[in-house]
Protein backbone atom coordinates (compact mmCIF):
# COMPACT_ATOMS: atom_id res chain seq x y z
CA UNK A 1 0.00 0.00 0.00
CA UNK A 2 1.33 3.36 -1.03
CA UNK A 3 1.40 6.23 1.49
CA UNK A 4 0.02 9.66 0.70
CA UNK A 5 2.81 12.17 1.35
CA UNK A 6 1.15 15.48 0.50
CA UNK A 7 -2.44 16.67 0.25
CA UNK A 8 -1.85 17.89 -3.32
CA UNK A 9 -1.10 14.31 -4.25
CA UNK A 10 -4.67 13.32 -3.24
CA UNK A 11 -6.33 15.09 -6.19
CA UNK A 12 -3.77 13.71 -8.64
CA UNK A 13 -4.29 10.15 -7.39
CA UNK A 14 -8.07 10.55 -7.26
CA UNK A 15 -8.17 11.54 -10.92
CA UNK A 16 -5.70 8.90 -12.09
CA UNK A 17 -8.14 6.00 -12.29
CA UNK A 18 -9.02 3.13 -10.02
CA UNK A 19 -7.68 4.34 -6.67
CA UNK A 20 -8.85 3.18 -3.24
CA UNK A 21 -7.99 5.46 -0.34
CA UNK A 22 -7.61 3.53 2.91
CA UNK A 23 -7.91 5.67 6.02
CA UNK A 24 -6.74 4.02 9.25
CA UNK A 25 -5.86 5.23 12.73
CA UNK A 26 -4.16 3.68 15.71
CA UNK A 27 -7.18 4.05 18.02
CA UNK A 28 -9.79 2.47 15.73
CA UNK A 29 -10.61 -1.18 16.61
CA UNK A 30 -12.08 -1.83 13.15
CA UNK A 31 -8.84 -0.58 11.55
CA UNK A 32 -6.83 -3.02 13.69
CA UNK A 33 -9.17 -5.82 12.61
CA UNK A 34 -8.93 -5.17 8.86
CA UNK A 35 -5.21 -4.29 8.67
CA UNK A 36 -3.98 -7.93 8.46
CA UNK A 37 -6.37 -8.58 5.55
CA UNK A 38 -5.27 -5.63 3.43
CA UNK A 39 -2.46 -7.47 1.56
CA UNK A 40 -4.97 -10.13 0.50
CA UNK A 41 -7.47 -7.47 -0.61
CA UNK A 42 -4.75 -5.70 -2.61
CA UNK A 43 -3.78 -8.97 -4.31
CA UNK A 44 -7.38 -9.83 -5.09
CA UNK A 45 -8.05 -6.41 -6.63
CA UNK A 46 -4.73 -5.93 -8.40
CA UNK A 47 -6.19 -3.59 -11.00
CA UNK A 48 -6.84 -1.00 -8.25
CA UNK A 49 -4.27 1.23 -6.63
CA UNK A 50 -4.42 1.28 -2.82
CA UNK A 51 -3.22 4.42 -1.05
PDB file of N, CA, C and O in Angstrom:
ATOM      1  N   UNK A   1       0.849  -1.164   0.000  1.00  0.00           N
ATOM      2  CA  UNK A   1       0.000   0.000   0.000  1.00  0.00           C
ATOM      3  C   UNK A   1       0.898   1.231   0.000  1.00  0.00           C
ATOM      4  O   UNK A   1       1.836   1.347   0.788  1.00  0.00           O
ATOM      5  N   UNK A   2       0.589   2.109  -0.876  1.00  0.00           N
ATOM      6  CA  UNK A   2       1.330   3.356  -1.030  1.00  0.00           C
ATOM      7  C   UNK A   2       0.880   4.348   0.045  1.00  0.00           C
ATOM      8  O   UNK A   2      -0.278   4.318   0.461  1.00  0.00           O
ATOM      9  N   UNK A   3       1.777   5.222   0.498  1.00  0.00           N
ATOM     10  CA  UNK A   3       1.403   6.229   1.487  1.00  0.00           C
ATOM     11  C   UNK A   3       1.271   7.591   0.817  1.00  0.00           C
ATOM     12  O   UNK A   3       2.081   7.960  -0.033  1.00  0.00           O
ATOM     13  N   UNK A   4       0.253   8.321   1.208  1.00  0.00           N
ATOM     14  CA  UNK A   4       0.023   9.664   0.702  1.00  0.00           C
ATOM     15  C   UNK A   4       0.954  10.607   1.446  1.00  0.00           C
ATOM     16  O   UNK A   4       0.909  10.682   2.674  1.00  0.00           O
ATOM     17  N   UNK A   5       1.795  11.324   0.718  1.00  0.00           N
ATOM     18  CA  UNK A   5       2.805  12.173   1.353  1.00  0.00           C
ATOM     19  C   UNK A   5       2.370  13.624   1.458  1.00  0.00           C
ATOM     20  O   UNK A   5       2.729  14.311   2.414  1.00  0.00           O
ATOM     21  N   UNK A   6       1.600  14.099   0.486  1.00  0.00           N
ATOM     22  CA  UNK A   6       1.148  15.482   0.496  1.00  0.00           C
ATOM     23  C   UNK A   6      -0.313  15.542   0.070  1.00  0.00           C
ATOM     24  O   UNK A   6      -0.779  14.701  -0.698  1.00  0.00           O
ATOM     25  N   UNK A   7      -1.022  16.528   0.568  1.00  0.00           N
ATOM     26  CA  UNK A   7      -2.436  16.671   0.247  1.00  0.00           C
ATOM     27  C   UNK A   7      -2.649  16.933  -1.246  1.00  0.00           C
ATOM     28  O   UNK A   7      -3.652  16.493  -1.808  1.00  0.00           O
ATOM     29  N   UNK A   8      -1.733  17.635  -1.887  1.00  0.00           N
ATOM     30  CA  UNK A   8      -1.850  17.895  -3.325  1.00  0.00           C
ATOM     31  C   UNK A   8      -1.847  16.592  -4.116  1.00  0.00           C
ATOM     32  O   UNK A   8      -2.444  16.512  -5.189  1.00  0.00           O
ATOM     33  N   UNK A   9      -1.192  15.600  -3.602  1.00  0.00           N
ATOM     34  CA  UNK A   9      -1.103  14.305  -4.254  1.00  0.00           C
ATOM     35  C   UNK A   9      -2.480  13.613  -4.282  1.00  0.00           C
ATOM     36  O   UNK A   9      -2.741  12.793  -5.164  1.00  0.00           O
ATOM     37  N   UNK A  10      -3.348  13.936  -3.333  1.00  0.00           N
ATOM     38  CA  UNK A  10      -4.670  13.320  -3.244  1.00  0.00           C
ATOM     39  C   UNK A  10      -5.466  13.527  -4.534  1.00  0.00           C
ATOM     40  O   UNK A  10      -5.986  12.571  -5.108  1.00  0.00           O
ATOM     41  N   UNK A  11      -5.557  14.785  -4.987  1.00  0.00           N
ATOM     42  CA  UNK A  11      -6.333  15.091  -6.193  1.00  0.00           C
ATOM     43  C   UNK A  11      -5.750  14.381  -7.410  1.00  0.00           C
ATOM     44  O   UNK A  11      -6.487  13.846  -8.238  1.00  0.00           O
ATOM     45  N   UNK A  12      -4.441  14.380  -7.513  1.00  0.00           N
ATOM     46  CA  UNK A  12      -3.767  13.710  -8.636  1.00  0.00           C
ATOM     47  C   UNK A  12      -4.091  12.215  -8.646  1.00  0.00           C
ATOM     48  O   UNK A  12      -4.415  11.654  -9.693  1.00  0.00           O
ATOM     49  N   UNK A  13      -4.004  11.578  -7.488  1.00  0.00           N
ATOM     50  CA  UNK A  13      -4.292  10.153  -7.390  1.00  0.00           C
ATOM     51  C   UNK A  13      -5.778   9.869  -7.620  1.00  0.00           C
ATOM     52  O   UNK A  13      -6.134   8.879  -8.260  1.00  0.00           O
ATOM     53  N   UNK A  14      -6.623  10.723  -7.105  1.00  0.00           N
ATOM     54  CA  UNK A  14      -8.068  10.552  -7.261  1.00  0.00           C
ATOM     55  C   UNK A  14      -8.464  10.557  -8.735  1.00  0.00           C
ATOM     56  O   UNK A  14      -9.336   9.797  -9.157  1.00  0.00           O
ATOM     57  N   UNK A  15      -7.827  11.406  -9.499  1.00  0.00           N
ATOM     58  CA  UNK A  15      -8.168  11.543 -10.917  1.00  0.00           C
ATOM     59  C   UNK A  15      -7.433  10.564 -11.819  1.00  0.00           C
ATOM     60  O   UNK A  15      -7.680  10.536 -13.024  1.00  0.00           O
ATOM     61  N   UNK A  16      -6.549   9.772 -11.267  1.00  0.00           N
ATOM     62  CA  UNK A  16      -5.704   8.899 -12.086  1.00  0.00           C
ATOM     63  C   UNK A  16      -6.332   7.549 -12.431  1.00  0.00           C
ATOM     64  O   UNK A  16      -5.717   6.760 -13.149  1.00  0.00           O
ATOM     65  N   UNK A  17      -7.513   7.268 -11.949  1.00  0.00           N
ATOM     66  CA  UNK A  17      -8.140   5.999 -12.295  1.00  0.00           C
ATOM     67  C   UNK A  17      -8.660   5.268 -11.082  1.00  0.00           C
ATOM     68  O   UNK A  17      -9.211   5.878 -10.165  1.00  0.00           O
ATOM     69  N   UNK A  18      -8.488   3.979 -11.079  1.00  0.00           N
ATOM     70  CA  UNK A  18      -9.019   3.125 -10.015  1.00  0.00           C
ATOM     71  C   UNK A  18      -8.127   3.216  -8.777  1.00  0.00           C
ATOM     72  O   UNK A  18      -7.156   2.472  -8.642  1.00  0.00           O
ATOM     73  N   UNK A  19      -8.468   4.130  -7.887  1.00  0.00           N
ATOM     74  CA  UNK A  19      -7.685   4.340  -6.669  1.00  0.00           C
ATOM     75  C   UNK A  19      -8.590   4.158  -5.465  1.00  0.00           C
ATOM     76  O   UNK A  19      -9.690   4.708  -5.416  1.00  0.00           O
ATOM     77  N   UNK A  20      -8.125   3.385  -4.494  1.00  0.00           N
ATOM     78  CA  UNK A  20      -8.846   3.177  -3.237  1.00  0.00           C
ATOM     79  C   UNK A  20      -8.033   3.845  -2.138  1.00  0.00           C
ATOM     80  O   UNK A  20      -6.870   3.504  -1.922  1.00  0.00           O
ATOM     81  N   UNK A  21      -8.647   4.792  -1.450  1.00  0.00           N
ATOM     82  CA  UNK A  21      -7.986   5.464  -0.340  1.00  0.00           C
ATOM     83  C   UNK A  21      -8.378   4.749   0.945  1.00  0.00           C
ATOM     84  O   UNK A  21      -9.561   4.632   1.265  1.00  0.00           O
ATOM     85  N   UNK A  22      -7.384   4.276   1.672  1.00  0.00           N
ATOM     86  CA  UNK A  22      -7.608   3.529   2.909  1.00  0.00           C
ATOM     87  C   UNK A  22      -7.205   4.442   4.064  1.00  0.00           C
ATOM     88  O   UNK A  22      -6.036   4.797   4.207  1.00  0.00           O
ATOM     89  N   UNK A  23      -8.173   4.813   4.874  1.00  0.00           N
ATOM     90  CA  UNK A  23      -7.912   5.672   6.019  1.00  0.00           C
ATOM     91  C   UNK A  23      -7.940   4.808   7.273  1.00  0.00           C
ATOM     92  O   UNK A  23      -8.943   4.154   7.561  1.00  0.00           O
ATOM     93  N   UNK A  24      -6.834   4.808   8.018  1.00  0.00           N
ATOM     94  CA  UNK A  24      -6.742   4.021   9.246  1.00  0.00           C
ATOM     95  C   UNK A  24      -6.107   4.861  10.348  1.00  0.00           C
ATOM     96  O   UNK A  24      -5.313   5.763  10.078  1.00  0.00           O
ATOM     97  N   UNK A  25      -6.465   4.555  11.585  1.00  0.00           N
ATOM     98  CA  UNK A  25      -5.864   5.227  12.727  1.00  0.00           C
ATOM     99  C   UNK A  25      -5.455   4.183  13.757  1.00  0.00           C
ATOM    100  O   UNK A  25      -5.895   3.034  13.704  1.00  0.00           O
ATOM    101  N   UNK A  26      -4.624   4.590  14.677  1.00  0.00           N
ATOM    102  CA  UNK A  26      -4.161   3.682  15.714  1.00  0.00           C
ATOM    103  C   UNK A  26      -5.201   3.366  16.779  1.00  0.00           C
ATOM    104  O   UNK A  26      -5.109   2.331  17.439  1.00  0.00           O
ATOM    105  N   UNK A  27      -6.196   4.246  16.958  1.00  0.00           N
ATOM    106  CA  UNK A  27      -7.177   4.053  18.019  1.00  0.00           C
ATOM    107  C   UNK A  27      -8.434   3.320  17.566  1.00  0.00           C
ATOM    108  O   UNK A  27      -9.284   2.993  18.394  1.00  0.00           O
ATOM    109  N   UNK A  28      -8.566   3.060  16.286  1.00  0.00           N
ATOM    110  CA  UNK A  28      -9.786   2.465  15.726  1.00  0.00           C
ATOM    111  C   UNK A  28      -9.734   0.928  15.778  1.00  0.00           C
ATOM    112  O   UNK A  28      -8.877   0.326  15.131  1.00  0.00           O
ATOM    113  N   UNK A  29     -10.638   0.283  16.538  1.00  0.00           N
ATOM    114  CA  UNK A  29     -10.614  -1.182  16.613  1.00  0.00           C
ATOM    115  C   UNK A  29     -10.909  -1.848  15.272  1.00  0.00           C
ATOM    116  O   UNK A  29     -10.348  -2.902  14.972  1.00  0.00           O
ATOM    117  N   UNK A  30     -11.779  -1.251  14.463  1.00  0.00           N
ATOM    118  CA  UNK A  30     -12.076  -1.829  13.145  1.00  0.00           C
ATOM    119  C   UNK A  30     -10.843  -1.784  12.239  1.00  0.00           C
ATOM    120  O   UNK A  30     -10.605  -2.708  11.462  1.00  0.00           O
ATOM    121  N   UNK A  31     -10.063  -0.708  12.344  1.00  0.00           N
ATOM    122  CA  UNK A  31      -8.837  -0.585  11.553  1.00  0.00           C
ATOM    123  C   UNK A  31      -7.845  -1.684  11.931  1.00  0.00           C
ATOM    124  O   UNK A  31      -7.201  -2.274  11.062  1.00  0.00           O
ATOM    125  N   UNK A  32      -7.726  -1.955  13.231  1.00  0.00           N
ATOM    126  CA  UNK A  32      -6.827  -3.020  13.686  1.00  0.00           C
ATOM    127  C   UNK A  32      -7.302  -4.386  13.183  1.00  0.00           C
ATOM    128  O   UNK A  32      -6.488  -5.264  12.895  1.00  0.00           O
ATOM    129  N   UNK A  33      -8.613  -4.558  13.079  1.00  0.00           N
ATOM    130  CA  UNK A  33      -9.172  -5.822  12.613  1.00  0.00           C
ATOM    131  C   UNK A  33      -8.883  -6.045  11.123  1.00  0.00           C
ATOM    132  O   UNK A  33      -8.512  -7.147  10.719  1.00  0.00           O
ATOM    133  N   UNK A  34      -9.053  -5.003  10.317  1.00  0.00           N
ATOM    134  CA  UNK A  34      -8.929  -5.167   8.863  1.00  0.00           C
ATOM    135  C   UNK A  34      -7.482  -5.098   8.366  1.00  0.00           C
ATOM    136  O   UNK A  34      -7.179  -5.623   7.295  1.00  0.00           O
ATOM    137  N   UNK A  35      -6.602  -4.473   9.111  1.00  0.00           N
ATOM    138  CA  UNK A  35      -5.213  -4.286   8.666  1.00  0.00           C
ATOM    139  C   UNK A  35      -4.532  -5.584   8.208  1.00  0.00           C
ATOM    140  O   UNK A  35      -3.880  -5.564   7.164  1.00  0.00           O
ATOM    141  N   UNK A  36      -4.643  -6.698   8.917  1.00  0.00           N
ATOM    142  CA  UNK A  36      -3.982  -7.927   8.460  1.00  0.00           C
ATOM    143  C   UNK A  36      -4.530  -8.470   7.129  1.00  0.00           C
ATOM    144  O   UNK A  36      -3.844  -9.220   6.435  1.00  0.00           O
ATOM    145  N   UNK A  37      -5.752  -8.095   6.782  1.00  0.00           N
ATOM    146  CA  UNK A  37      -6.367  -8.585   5.548  1.00  0.00           C
ATOM    147  C   UNK A  37      -6.065  -7.721   4.326  1.00  0.00           C
ATOM    148  O   UNK A  37      -6.348  -8.124   3.198  1.00  0.00           O
ATOM    149  N   UNK A  38      -5.502  -6.553   4.539  1.00  0.00           N
ATOM    150  CA  UNK A  38      -5.271  -5.628   3.432  1.00  0.00           C
ATOM    151  C   UNK A  38      -4.357  -6.196   2.334  1.00  0.00           C
ATOM    152  O   UNK A  38      -4.658  -5.988   1.159  1.00  0.00           O
ATOM    153  N   UNK A  39      -3.265  -6.896   2.647  1.00  0.00           N
ATOM    154  CA  UNK A  39      -2.459  -7.467   1.560  1.00  0.00           C
ATOM    155  C   UNK A  39      -3.258  -8.422   0.672  1.00  0.00           C
ATOM    156  O   UNK A  39      -3.077  -8.436  -0.546  1.00  0.00           O
ATOM    157  N   UNK A  40      -4.132  -9.211   1.273  1.00  0.00           N
ATOM    158  CA  UNK A  40      -4.972 -10.132   0.502  1.00  0.00           C
ATOM    159  C   UNK A  40      -5.957  -9.361  -0.382  1.00  0.00           C
ATOM    160  O   UNK A  40      -6.183  -9.733  -1.534  1.00  0.00           O
ATOM    161  N   UNK A  41      -6.536  -8.302   0.153  1.00  0.00           N
ATOM    162  CA  UNK A  41      -7.469  -7.472  -0.614  1.00  0.00           C
ATOM    163  C   UNK A  41      -6.739  -6.834  -1.797  1.00  0.00           C
ATOM    164  O   UNK A  41      -7.255  -6.806  -2.914  1.00  0.00           O
ATOM    165  N   UNK A  42      -5.534  -6.322  -1.539  1.00  0.00           N
ATOM    166  CA  UNK A  42      -4.746  -5.705  -2.608  1.00  0.00           C
ATOM    167  C   UNK A  42      -4.409  -6.713  -3.703  1.00  0.00           C
ATOM    168  O   UNK A  42      -4.453  -6.380  -4.887  1.00  0.00           O
ATOM    169  N   UNK A  43      -4.076  -7.930  -3.320  1.00  0.00           N
ATOM    170  CA  UNK A  43      -3.776  -8.969  -4.307  1.00  0.00           C
ATOM    171  C   UNK A  43      -5.018  -9.342  -5.116  1.00  0.00           C
ATOM    172  O   UNK A  43      -4.948  -9.552  -6.327  1.00  0.00           O
ATOM    173  N   UNK A  44      -6.131  -9.419  -4.437  1.00  0.00           N
ATOM    174  CA  UNK A  44      -7.375  -9.825  -5.094  1.00  0.00           C
ATOM    175  C   UNK A  44      -7.881  -8.776  -6.082  1.00  0.00           C
ATOM    176  O   UNK A  44      -8.488  -9.110  -7.100  1.00  0.00           O
ATOM    177  N   UNK A  45      -7.624  -7.514  -5.773  1.00  0.00           N
ATOM    178  CA  UNK A  45      -8.053  -6.408  -6.632  1.00  0.00           C
ATOM    179  C   UNK A  45      -6.829  -5.692  -7.191  1.00  0.00           C
ATOM    180  O   UNK A  45      -6.642  -4.494  -6.976  1.00  0.00           O
ATOM    181  N   UNK A  46      -6.006  -6.436  -7.904  1.00  0.00           N
ATOM    182  CA  UNK A  46      -4.730  -5.930  -8.395  1.00  0.00           C
ATOM    183  C   UNK A  46      -4.864  -4.798  -9.404  1.00  0.00           C
ATOM    184  O   UNK A  46      -3.912  -4.045  -9.608  1.00  0.00           O
ATOM    185  N   UNK A  47      -6.019  -4.663 -10.037  1.00  0.00           N
ATOM    186  CA  UNK A  47      -6.186  -3.591 -11.003  1.00  0.00           C
ATOM    187  C   UNK A  47      -6.516  -2.249 -10.335  1.00  0.00           C
ATOM    188  O   UNK A  47      -6.657  -1.238 -11.022  1.00  0.00           O
ATOM    189  N   UNK A  48      -6.639  -2.234  -9.008  1.00  0.00           N
ATOM    190  CA  UNK A  48      -6.845  -1.003  -8.249  1.00  0.00           C
ATOM    191  C   UNK A  48      -5.545  -0.588  -7.588  1.00  0.00           C
ATOM    192  O   UNK A  48      -4.680  -1.416  -7.305  1.00  0.00           O
ATOM    193  N   UNK A  49      -5.425   0.692  -7.350  1.00  0.00           N
ATOM    194  CA  UNK A  49      -4.266   1.234  -6.633  1.00  0.00           C
ATOM    195  C   UNK A  49      -4.724   1.584  -5.215  1.00  0.00           C
ATOM    196  O   UNK A  49      -5.677   2.343  -5.039  1.00  0.00           O
ATOM    197  N   UNK A  50      -4.052   1.036  -4.218  1.00  0.00           N
ATOM    198  CA  UNK A  50      -4.416   1.278  -2.820  1.00  0.00           C
ATOM    199  C   UNK A  50      -3.451   2.282  -2.213  1.00  0.00           C
ATOM    200  O   UNK A  50      -2.234   2.103  -2.255  1.00  0.00           O
ATOM    201  N   UNK A  51      -4.020   3.344  -1.646  1.00  0.00           N
ATOM    202  CA  UNK A  51      -3.221   4.420  -1.050  1.00  0.00           C
ATOM    203  C   UNK A  51      -3.700   4.647   0.364  1.00  0.00           C
ATOM    204  O   UNK A  51      -3.170   5.510   1.065  1.00  0.00           O
TER     205      UNK A  51
END
